Amino acid sequence: MQRLMGKSFYKGIVLGTVAVLAKKDMVVKRVRIEDAEVEIKRVGDAIELAKAQL
């Protein structure tokens, strides 16, 4: 048996599947854009890819 600690929504004993949510550290990096048209196309391509995945 494994015992997990965390924030509870209900006090008591629980049986069932456990879902562990973990935060991923994200790093935002600033870069200078040399060619705006290339970046606009890159964003447009990313939007289309996201729509296709949904």
PDB file as gemmi writes it, atoms N, CA and C in Angstrom:
CRYST1    1.000    1.000    1.000  90.00  90.00  90.00 P 1                      
ATOM      1  N   MET A   1       0.847  -1.182   0.000  1.00  0.00           N  
ATOM      2  CA  MET A   1       0.000   0.000   0.000  1.00  0.00           C  
ATOM      3  C   MET A   1       0.882   1.231   0.000  1.00  0.00           C  
ATOM      4  N   GLN A   2       0.500   2.223  -0.798  1.00  0.00           N  
ATOM      5  CA  GLN A   2       1.255   3.459  -0.879  1.00  0.00           C  
ATOM      6  C   GLN A   2       0.405   4.570  -0.293  1.00  0.00           C  
ATOM      7  N   ARG A   3       1.022   5.429   0.507  1.00  0.00           N  
ATOM      8  CA  ARG A   3       0.300   6.534   1.123  1.00  0.00           C  
ATOM      9  C   ARG A   3       0.757   7.829   0.478  1.00  0.00           C  
ATOM     10  N   LEU A   4      -0.191   8.607  -0.041  1.00  0.00           N  
ATOM     11  CA  LEU A   4       0.110   9.870  -0.685  1.00  0.00           C  
ATOM     12  C   LEU A   4      -0.440  11.011   0.155  1.00  0.00           C  
ATOM     13  N   MET A   5       0.289  12.104   0.211  1.00  0.00           N  
ATOM     14  CA  MET A   5      -0.140  13.273   0.980  1.00  0.00           C  
ATOM     15  C   MET A   5      -0.423  14.408   0.002  1.00  0.00           C  
ATOM     16  N   GLY A   6      -1.396  15.233   0.335  1.00  0.00           N  
ATOM     17  CA  GLY A   6      -1.720  16.380  -0.503  1.00  0.00           C  
ATOM     18  C   GLY A   6      -2.975  17.063   0.009  1.00  0.00           C  
ATOM     19  N   LYS A   7      -3.494  17.960  -0.768  1.00  0.00           N  
ATOM     20  CA  LYS A   7      -4.720  18.662  -0.404  1.00  0.00           C  
ATOM     21  C   LYS A   7      -5.909  17.745  -0.673  1.00  0.00           C  
ATOM     22  N   SER A   8      -6.816  17.709   0.273  1.00  0.00           N  
ATOM     23  CA  SER A   8      -7.974  16.833   0.096  1.00  0.00           C  
ATOM     24  C   SER A   8      -9.233  17.659  -0.161  1.00  0.00           C  
ATOM     25  N   PHE A   9     -10.148  17.058  -0.892  1.00  0.00           N  
ATOM     26  CA  PHE A   9     -11.443  17.673  -1.113  1.00  0.00           C  
ATOM     27  C   PHE A   9     -12.495  17.048  -0.205  1.00  0.00           C  
ATOM     28  N   TYR A  10     -12.138  15.895   0.357  1.00  0.00           N  
ATOM     29  CA  TYR A  10     -13.065  15.170   1.209  1.00  0.00           C  
ATOM     30  C   TYR A  10     -12.257  14.504   2.304  1.00  0.00           C  
ATOM     31  N   LYS A  11     -12.680  14.677   3.543  1.00  0.00           N  
ATOM     32  CA  LYS A  11     -11.970  14.054   4.658  1.00  0.00           C  
ATOM     33  C   LYS A  11     -12.462  12.627   4.828  1.00  0.00           C  
ATOM     34  N   GLY A  12     -11.523  11.712   4.950  1.00  0.00           N  
ATOM     35  CA  GLY A  12     -11.893  10.326   5.146  1.00  0.00           C  
ATOM     36  C   GLY A  12     -10.987   9.401   4.357  1.00  0.00           C  
ATOM     37  N   ILE A  13     -11.399   8.174   4.229  1.00  0.00           N  
ATOM     38  CA  ILE A  13     -10.647   7.161   3.497  1.00  0.00           C  
ATOM     39  C   ILE A  13     -11.218   7.064   2.091  1.00  0.00           C  
ATOM     40  N   VAL A  14     -10.329   6.987   1.140  1.00  0.00           N  
ATOM     41  CA  VAL A  14     -10.753   6.955  -0.258  1.00  0.00           C  
ATOM     42  C   VAL A  14     -10.168   5.734  -0.942  1.00  0.00           C  
ATOM     43  N   LEU A  15     -10.956   5.074  -1.749  1.00  0.00           N  
ATOM     44  CA  LEU A  15     -10.501   3.965  -2.569  1.00  0.00           C  
ATOM     45  C   LEU A  15     -10.734   4.339  -4.025  1.00  0.00           C  
ATOM     46  N   GLY A  16      -9.767   4.074  -4.870  1.00  0.00           N  
ATOM     47  CA  GLY A  16      -9.959   4.365  -6.286  1.00  0.00           C  
ATOM     48  C   GLY A  16      -8.659   4.744  -6.961  1.00  0.00           C  
ATOM     49  N   THR A  17      -8.788   5.223  -8.184  1.00  0.00           N  
ATOM     50  CA  THR A  17      -7.641   5.607  -8.989  1.00  0.00           C  
ATOM     51  C   THR A  17      -7.130   6.967  -8.550  1.00  0.00           C  
ATOM     52  N   VAL A  18      -5.815   7.096  -8.509  1.00  0.00           N  
ATOM     53  CA  VAL A  18      -5.187   8.351  -8.109  1.00  0.00           C  
ATOM     54  C   VAL A  18      -4.648   9.053  -9.344  1.00  0.00           C  
ATOM     55  N   ALA A  19      -4.903  10.344  -9.437  1.00  0.00           N  
ATOM     56  CA  ALA A  19      -4.334  11.170 -10.505  1.00  0.00           C  
ATOM     57  C   ALA A  19      -3.358  12.142  -9.863  1.00  0.00           C  
ATOM     58  N   VAL A  20      -2.117  12.104 -10.295  1.00  0.00           N  
ATOM     59  CA  VAL A  20      -1.095  12.989  -9.746  1.00  0.00           C  
ATOM     60  C   VAL A  20      -0.863  14.106 -10.746  1.00  0.00           C  
ATOM     61  N   LEU A  21      -1.085  15.340 -10.298  1.00  0.00           N  
ATOM     62  CA  LEU A  21      -0.877  16.504 -11.144  1.00  0.00           C  
ATOM     63  C   LEU A  21       0.435  17.156 -10.746  1.00  0.00           C  
ATOM     64  N   ALA A  22       1.291  17.398 -11.711  1.00  0.00           N  
ATOM     65  CA  ALA A  22       2.587  18.009 -11.430  1.00  0.00           C  
ATOM     66  C   ALA A  22       2.758  19.253 -12.287  1.00  0.00           C  
ATOM     67  N   LYS A  23       3.312  20.282 -11.696  1.00  0.00           N  
ATOM     68  CA  LYS A  23       3.585  21.508 -12.434  1.00  0.00           C  
ATOM     69  C   LYS A  23       4.883  21.367 -13.191  1.00  0.00           C  
ATOM     70  N   LYS A  24       4.879  21.836 -14.407  1.00  0.00           N  
ATOM     71  CA  LYS A  24       6.106  21.875 -15.180  1.00  0.00           C  
ATOM     72  C   LYS A  24       6.623  23.311 -15.156  1.00  0.00           C  
ATOM     73  N   ASP A  25       7.885  23.460 -14.882  1.00  0.00           N  
ATOM     74  CA  ASP A  25       8.463  24.797 -14.886  1.00  0.00           C  
ATOM     75  C   ASP A  25       8.642  25.254 -16.321  1.00  0.00           C  
ATOM     76  N   MET A  26       8.099  26.402 -16.609  1.00  0.00           N  
ATOM     77  CA  MET A  26       8.197  26.967 -17.948  1.00  0.00           C  
ATOM     78  C   MET A  26       9.145  28.166 -17.897  1.00  0.00           C  
ATOM     79  N   VAL A  27       9.975  28.273 -18.896  1.00  0.00           N  
ATOM     80  CA  VAL A  27      10.891  29.400 -18.987  1.00  0.00           C  
ATOM     81  C   VAL A  27      10.529  30.194 -20.232  1.00  0.00           C  
ATOM     82  N   VAL A  28      10.295  31.485 -20.043  1.00  0.00           N  
ATOM     83  CA  VAL A  28       9.991  32.366 -21.161  1.00  0.00           C  
ATOM     84  C   VAL A  28      11.262  33.139 -21.486  1.00  0.00           C  
ATOM     85  N   LYS A  29      11.678  33.015 -22.740  1.00  0.00           N  
ATOM     86  CA  LYS A  29      12.924  33.646 -23.158  1.00  0.00           C  
ATOM     87  C   LYS A  29      12.610  34.746 -24.158  1.00  0.00           C  
ATOM     88  N   ARG A  30      13.187  35.916 -23.961  1.00  0.00           N  
ATOM     89  CA  ARG A  30      13.002  37.015 -24.902  1.00  0.00           C  
ATOM     90  C   ARG A  30      14.048  36.922 -26.000  1.00  0.00           C  
ATOM     91  N   VAL A  31      13.595  37.085 -27.235  1.00  0.00           N  
ATOM     92  CA  VAL A  31      14.508  37.099 -28.367  1.00  0.00           C  
ATOM     93  C   VAL A  31      14.131  38.266 -29.279  1.00  0.00           C  
ATOM     94  N   ARG A  32      15.101  38.827 -29.915  1.00  0.00           N  
ATOM     95  CA  ARG A  32      14.852  39.926 -30.845  1.00  0.00           C  
ATOM     96  C   ARG A  32      14.468  39.334 -32.200  1.00  0.00           C  
ATOM     97  N   ILE A  33      13.388  39.827 -32.771  1.00  0.00           N  
ATOM     98  CA  ILE A  33      12.888  39.343 -34.046  1.00  0.00           C  
ATOM     99  C   ILE A  33      13.522  40.170 -35.167  1.00  0.00           C  
ATOM    100  N   GLU A  34      14.163  39.480 -36.071  1.00  0.00           N  
ATOM    101  CA  GLU A  34      14.798  40.163 -37.200  1.00  0.00           C  
ATOM    102  C   GLU A  34      13.839  40.284 -38.386  1.00  0.00           C  
ATOM    103  N   ASP A  35      13.062  39.246 -38.657  1.00  0.00           N  
ATOM    104  CA  ASP A  35      12.158  39.240 -39.802  1.00  0.00           C  
ATOM    105  C   ASP A  35      10.734  38.976 -39.310  1.00  0.00           C  
ATOM    106  N   ALA A  36       9.922  40.034 -39.254  1.00  0.00           N  
ATOM    107  CA  ALA A  36       8.563  39.919 -38.716  1.00  0.00           C  
ATOM    108  C   ALA A  36       7.690  39.003 -39.567  1.00  0.00           C  
ATOM    109  N   GLU A  37       7.865  39.025 -40.871  1.00  0.00           N  
ATOM    110  CA  GLU A  37       7.030  38.198 -41.750  1.00  0.00           C  
ATOM    111  C   GLU A  37       7.227  36.711 -41.475  1.00  0.00           C  
ATOM    112  N   VAL A  38       8.459  36.307 -41.206  1.00  0.00           N  
ATOM    113  CA  VAL A  38       8.737  34.906 -40.883  1.00  0.00           C  
ATOM    114  C   VAL A  38       8.040  34.518 -39.579  1.00  0.00           C  
ATOM    115  N   GLU A  39       8.070  35.411 -38.604  1.00  0.00           N  
ATOM    116  CA  GLU A  39       7.418  35.127 -37.315  1.00  0.00           C  
ATOM    117  C   GLU A  39       5.905  35.057 -37.471  1.00  0.00           C  
ATOM    118  N   ILE A  40       5.332  35.931 -38.282  1.00  0.00           N  
ATOM    119  CA  ILE A  40       3.885  35.917 -38.513  1.00  0.00           C  
ATOM    120  C   ILE A  40       3.482  34.600 -39.167  1.00  0.00           C  
ATOM    121  N   LYS A  41       4.263  34.123 -40.112  1.00  0.00           N  
ATOM    122  CA  LYS A  41       3.983  32.833 -40.761  1.00  0.00           C  
ATOM    123  C   LYS A  41       4.117  31.693 -39.753  1.00  0.00           C  
ATOM    124  N   ARG A  42       5.136  31.770 -38.885  1.00  0.00           N  
ATOM    125  CA  ARG A  42       5.353  30.721 -37.884  1.00  0.00           C  
ATOM    126  C   ARG A  42       4.162  30.643 -36.922  1.00  0.00           C  
ATOM    127  N   VAL A  43       3.639  31.796 -36.510  1.00  0.00           N  
ATOM    128  CA  VAL A  43       2.479  31.812 -35.614  1.00  0.00           C  
ATOM    129  C   VAL A  43       1.248  31.267 -36.337  1.00  0.00           C  
ATOM    130  N   GLY A  44       1.076  31.657 -37.592  1.00  0.00           N  
ATOM    131  CA  GLY A  44      -0.053  31.147 -38.371  1.00  0.00           C  
ATOM    132  C   GLY A  44       0.004  29.637 -38.522  1.00  0.00           C  
ATOM    133  N   ASP A  45       1.212  29.109 -38.773  1.00  0.00           N  
ATOM    134  CA  ASP A  45       1.376  27.652 -38.883  1.00  0.00           C  
ATOM    135  C   ASP A  45       1.057  26.962 -37.561  1.00  0.00           C  
ATOM    136  N   ALA A  46       1.470  27.571 -36.452  1.00  0.00           N  
ATOM    137  CA  ALA A  46       1.188  26.995 -35.127  1.00  0.00           C  
ATOM    138  C   ALA A  46      -0.307  26.980 -34.846  1.00  0.00           C  
ATOM    139  N   ILE A  47      -1.004  28.031 -35.261  1.00  0.00           N  
ATOM    140  CA  ILE A  47      -2.454  28.096 -35.074  1.00  0.00           C  
ATOM    141  C   ILE A  47      -3.155  26.999 -35.874  1.00  0.00           C  
ATOM    142  N   GLU A  48      -2.729  26.824 -37.114  1.00  0.00           N  
ATOM    143  CA  GLU A  48      -3.327  25.781 -37.955  1.00  0.00           C  
ATOM    144  C   GLU A  48      -3.069  24.389 -37.389  1.00  0.00           C  
ATOM    145  N   LEU A  49      -1.865  24.170 -36.893  1.00  0.00           N  
ATOM    146  CA  LEU A  49      -1.523  22.873 -36.297  1.00  0.00           C  
ATOM    147  C   LEU A  49      -2.396  22.617 -35.056  1.00  0.00           C  
ATOM    148  N   ALA A  50      -2.583  23.664 -34.234  1.00  0.00           N  
ATOM    149  CA  ALA A  50      -3.415  23.511 -33.035  1.00  0.00           C  
ATOM    150  C   ALA A  50      -4.853  23.202 -33.407  1.00  0.00           C  
ATOM    151  N   LYS A  51      -5.367  23.857 -34.439  1.00  0.00           N  
ATOM    152  CA  LYS A  51      -6.745  23.577 -34.896  1.00  0.00           C  
ATOM    153  C   LYS A  51      -6.873  22.137 -35.385  1.00  0.00           C  
ATOM    154  N   ALA A  52      -5.864  21.669 -36.101  1.00  0.00           N  
ATOM    155  CA  ALA A  52      -5.895  20.284 -36.610  1.00  0.00           C  
ATOM    156  C   ALA A  52      -5.862  19.275 -35.472  1.00  0.00           C  
ATOM    157  N   GLN A  53      -5.142  19.592 -34.412  1.00  0.00           N  
ATOM    158  CA  GLN A  53      -5.040  18.669 -33.269  1.00  0.00           C  
ATOM    159  C   GLN A  53      -6.322  18.645 -32.456  1.00  0.00           C  
ATOM    160  N   LEU A  54      -7.075  19.734 -32.483  1.00  0.00           N  
ATOM    161  CA  LEU A  54      -8.332  19.773 -31.733  1.00  0.00           C  
ATOM    162  C   LEU A  54      -9.409  19.087 -32.521  1.00  0.00           C  
TER     163      LEU A  54                                                      
END                                                                             
